[in-house]
Amino acid sequence: MPDLTGGGEYLVPDVLEPGLTLVLVGTAPSGISARARAYYANPENKFWRTLHAVGLTPRQLAPQEYATLPRYGLGLTDVAKRHSGVDAALPGEAWRPDELRSKVEHYRPRIVAFTSKRGASETLGLPTGKLPYGPQIPPLGWPGGSELWVLPSTSPLGHTHFRIEPWQALADRVRELRGNPEAGRDVL
């Protein structure tokens, strides 16, 4: 997958293309993921197990298989593509919400789901306490007509707060959209 910066600045390349049903948006790669150059590479992270458990992938994929996600209608990116580490330790310049909005406008996925409240907060300009898990009301000016979702983090740091129900609801919505390609889209 290409690094859309053109300069090789991304620690893990985007997995984006037109026609995706769902793009999952992380905050930034962990140190383990940055070293592996693969999404959610920490063996303690529940991401790949969760995708399979809720039926978004037919089997549990390994982190190094991340580039195969488009065959399942899924894509991946982060809000902070050029930094790694724990969300709270990321510098202010790490966050690039405008870059993410441009990608959403360009690729126009049906759903954009943040895999943590922090990534959603940095992108949408809302405090994490104002972001419930599940579907969101898109802010004025949100690009591409994509539905917005916020999910509990699969990170090992959030294990005590993890709940699979919002992930299952998202998977159910993805299946609904796949059954009716025009569901949830403004058709002009």
Kinemage of the C-alpha trace (Angstrom):
@kinemage 1
@onewidth
@group {chain A} dominant
@subgroup {mainchain}
@vectorlist {calphas} color= white
{ca met a 1} P 0.000 0.000 0.000
{ca pro a 2} L 1.364 3.438 -0.842
{ca asp a 3} L 2.415 6.037 1.706
{ca leu a 4} L 0.232 8.975 0.688
{ca thr a 5} L 2.716 11.491 2.072
{ca gly a 6} L 4.933 10.789 -0.912
{ca gly a 7} L 7.952 11.019 1.366
{ca gly a 8} L 7.841 7.736 3.252
{ca glu a 9} L 6.859 9.496 6.469
{ca tyr a 10} L 4.186 7.033 7.578
{ca leu a 11} L 5.288 4.454 10.139
{ca val a 12} L 2.640 2.034 8.843
{ca pro a 13} L 1.138 2.595 5.358
{ca asp a 14} L -2.520 3.401 4.866
{ca val a 15} L -4.795 0.635 3.645
{ca leu a 16} L -7.253 2.760 1.676
{ca glu a 17} L -8.975 2.492 -1.665
{ca pro a 18} L -12.284 3.598 -3.164
{ca gly a 19} L -15.339 1.476 -2.451
{ca leu a 20} L -14.545 0.327 1.090
{ca thr a 21} L -17.458 -0.296 3.419
{ca leu a 22} L -15.494 0.442 6.583
{ca val a 23} L -12.293 2.301 7.419
{ca leu a 24} L -10.995 1.758 10.947
{ca val a 25} L -9.035 4.725 12.281
{ca gly a 26} L -6.498 4.287 15.053
{ca thr a 27} L -4.662 7.004 16.916
{ca ala a 28} L -0.991 6.143 16.245
{ca pro a 29} L 0.947 2.899 15.929
{ca ser a 30} L 2.281 1.497 19.179
{ca gly a 31} L 6.044 1.146 19.454
{ca ile a 32} L 5.657 -2.567 18.702
{ca ser a 33} L 3.539 -1.848 15.607
{ca ala a 34} L 5.957 0.821 14.361
{ca arg a 35} L 8.895 -1.582 14.672
{ca ala a 36} L 6.916 -4.362 12.936
{ca arg a 37} L 5.512 -1.894 10.360
{ca ala a 38} L 2.145 -3.601 10.867
{ca tyr a 39} L -1.103 -2.453 12.424
{ca tyr a 40} L -2.000 -3.664 15.934
{ca ala a 41} L 1.108 -5.876 16.153
{ca asn a 42} L 1.246 -6.090 19.950
{ca pro a 43} L 0.205 -9.703 20.717
{ca glu a 44} L -1.796 -8.390 23.695
{ca asn a 45} L -3.913 -6.115 21.463
{ca lys a 46} L -7.405 -7.512 20.843
{ca phe a 47} L -7.871 -5.882 17.412
{ca trp a 48} L -7.368 -8.876 15.103
{ca arg a 49} L -9.219 -11.255 17.460
{ca thr a 50} L -12.111 -8.789 17.669
{ca leu a 51} L -12.424 -8.369 13.885
{ca his a 52} L -12.788 -12.130 13.581
{ca ala a 53} L -15.025 -12.559 16.652
{ca val a 54} L -17.609 -10.091 15.303
{ca gly a 55} L -17.449 -11.517 11.776
{ca leu a 56} L -15.685 -8.701 9.937
{ca thr a 57} L -13.015 -11.182 8.796
{ca pro a 58} L -13.590 -14.899 8.118
{ca arg a 59} L -10.578 -15.881 10.230
{ca gln a 60} L -8.206 -14.185 12.631
{ca leu a 61} L -5.622 -12.387 10.546
{ca ala a 62} L -2.042 -11.829 11.641
{ca pro a 63} L -0.910 -8.191 11.921
{ca gln a 64} L 1.383 -8.671 8.902
{ca glu a 65} L -1.703 -9.495 6.804
{ca tyr a 66} L -3.165 -6.003 7.242
{ca ala a 67} L -2.834 -5.210 3.512
{ca thr a 68} L -5.395 -7.963 2.728
{ca leu a 69} L -8.232 -6.126 4.482
{ca pro a 70} L -9.669 -4.501 1.321
{ca arg a 71} L -10.777 -7.951 0.104
{ca tyr a 72} L -13.196 -7.838 3.075
{ca gly a 73} L -14.261 -4.245 2.339
{ca leu a 74} L -12.128 -2.882 5.178
{ca gly a 75} L -9.393 -0.268 5.370
{ca leu a 76} L -7.020 1.134 7.986
{ca thr a 77} L -5.384 4.439 8.828
{ca asp a 78} L -4.434 6.517 11.880
{ca val a 79} L -4.922 10.112 12.951
{ca ala a 80} L -1.221 10.358 13.870
{ca lys a 81} L 0.607 8.544 11.048
{ca arg a 82} L 4.136 9.835 11.718
{ca his a 83} L 4.473 9.143 15.466
{ca ser a 84} L 4.263 6.053 17.631
{ca gly a 85} L 3.505 5.414 21.269
{ca val a 86} L 0.838 5.849 23.884
{ca asp a 87} L -1.841 8.429 23.006
{ca ala a 88} L -1.160 10.600 26.058
{ca ala a 89} L 2.538 10.877 25.144
{ca leu a 90} L 2.004 12.032 21.553
{ca pro a 91} L 3.021 15.638 20.861
{ca gly a 92} L 0.369 18.068 19.664
{ca glu a 93} L 1.781 18.160 16.140
{ca ala a 94} L 1.330 14.383 15.835
{ca trp a 95} L -2.398 14.740 15.311
{ca arg a 96} L -3.437 15.385 11.687
{ca pro a 97} L -7.254 15.506 11.625
{ca asp a 98} L -7.314 17.557 8.413
{ca glu a 99} L -5.226 14.905 6.668
{ca leu a 100} L -7.695 12.242 7.812
{ca arg a 101} L -10.654 14.325 6.591
{ca ser a 102} L -8.973 14.656 3.184
{ca lys a 103} L -8.565 10.881 2.968
{ca val a 104} L -12.218 10.334 3.880
{ca glu a 105} L -13.276 12.864 1.243
{ca his a 106} L -11.070 11.200 -1.369
{ca tyr a 107} L -11.917 7.536 -0.672
{ca arg a 108} L -15.512 7.987 0.572
{ca pro a 109} L -15.898 4.855 2.729
{ca arg a 110} L -19.420 4.053 3.878
{ca ile a 111} L -18.359 4.039 7.557
{ca val a 112} L -15.424 5.582 9.414
{ca ala a 113} L -14.925 4.001 12.853
{ca phe a 114} L -12.423 5.307 15.373
{ca thr a 115} L -10.817 2.524 17.390
{ca ser a 116} L -10.461 4.794 20.411
{ca lys a 117} L -12.152 7.819 21.887
{ca arg a 118} L -8.896 9.788 21.803
{ca gly a 119} L -8.537 9.532 18.036
{ca ala a 120} L -12.168 10.570 17.605
{ca ser a 121} L -11.730 13.442 20.057
{ca glu a 122} L -8.674 14.793 18.247
{ca thr a 123} L -10.445 14.565 14.882
{ca leu a 124} L -13.907 15.791 15.821
{ca gly a 125} L -12.850 18.434 18.344
{ca leu a 126} L -15.022 16.992 21.107
{ca pro a 127} L -13.980 15.885 24.590
{ca thr a 128} L -13.830 12.110 25.027
{ca gly a 129} L -16.597 12.322 27.636
{ca lys a 130} L -18.988 13.633 24.959
{ca leu a 131} L -18.349 10.647 22.667
{ca pro a 132} L -20.438 7.584 23.464
{ca tyr a 133} L -19.505 4.275 21.897
{ca gly a 134} L -21.414 3.454 18.728
{ca pro a 135} L -22.730 5.624 15.888
{ca gln a 136} L -22.175 9.378 16.091
{ca ile a 137} L -23.928 12.381 14.650
{ca pro a 138} L -21.377 13.666 12.112
{ca pro a 139} L -20.227 17.234 12.774
{ca leu a 140} L -21.040 19.937 10.276
{ca gly a 141} L -18.578 19.692 7.427
{ca trp a 142} L -17.708 16.013 7.931
{ca pro a 143} L -16.616 14.875 4.462
{ca gly a 144} L -17.821 12.178 2.153
{ca gly a 145} L -21.193 11.320 3.687
{ca ser a 146} L -19.541 8.573 5.753
{ca glu a 147} L -21.199 7.334 8.915
{ca leu a 148} L -19.096 7.906 12.031
{ca trp a 149} L -18.598 5.400 14.839
{ca val a 150} L -16.526 5.344 18.013
{ca leu a 151} L -15.359 2.003 19.410
{ca pro a 152} L -13.685 0.871 22.625
{ca ser a 153} L -9.938 0.578 22.241
{ca thr a 154} L -8.500 -2.900 21.797
{ca ser a 155} L -5.176 -1.743 23.259
{ca pro a 156} L -3.762 -3.649 26.224
{ca leu a 157} L -3.865 -0.344 28.149
{ca gly a 158} L -7.663 -0.332 27.832
{ca his a 159} L -8.416 -3.990 28.613
{ca thr a 160} L -10.438 -3.118 31.716
{ca his a 161} L -12.729 -0.835 29.679
{ca phe a 162} L -13.076 -3.000 26.574
{ca arg a 163} L -16.571 -4.070 25.535
{ca ile a 164} L -17.266 -6.106 22.404
{ca glu a 165} L -20.901 -4.946 22.009
{ca pro a 166} L -20.101 -1.705 20.081
{ca trp a 167} L -17.830 -3.717 17.783
{ca gln a 168} L -20.625 -6.245 17.214
{ca ala a 169} L -23.105 -3.444 16.468
{ca leu a 170} L -20.657 -2.025 13.919
{ca ala a 171} L -20.233 -5.442 12.268
{ca asp a 172} L -24.020 -5.782 12.096
{ca arg a 173} L -24.224 -2.350 10.409
{ca val a 174} L -21.508 -3.329 7.928
{ca arg a 175} L -23.479 -6.459 7.011
{ca glu a 176} L -26.632 -4.353 6.635
{ca leu a 177} L -24.889 -1.965 4.250
{ca arg a 178} L -23.438 -4.816 2.234
{ca gly a 179} L -26.941 -6.239 1.790
{ca asn a 180} L -28.214 -2.908 0.490
{ca pro a 181} L -25.459 -0.824 -1.125
{ca glu a 182} L -27.536 2.367 -1.001
{ca ala a 183} L -28.587 2.085 2.667
{ca gly a 184} L -27.398 5.030 4.715
{ca arg a 185} L -26.059 6.973 1.707
{ca asp a 186} L -27.365 10.247 0.412
{ca val a 187} L -28.073 9.592 -3.246
{ca leu a 188} L -28.102 12.699 -5.427
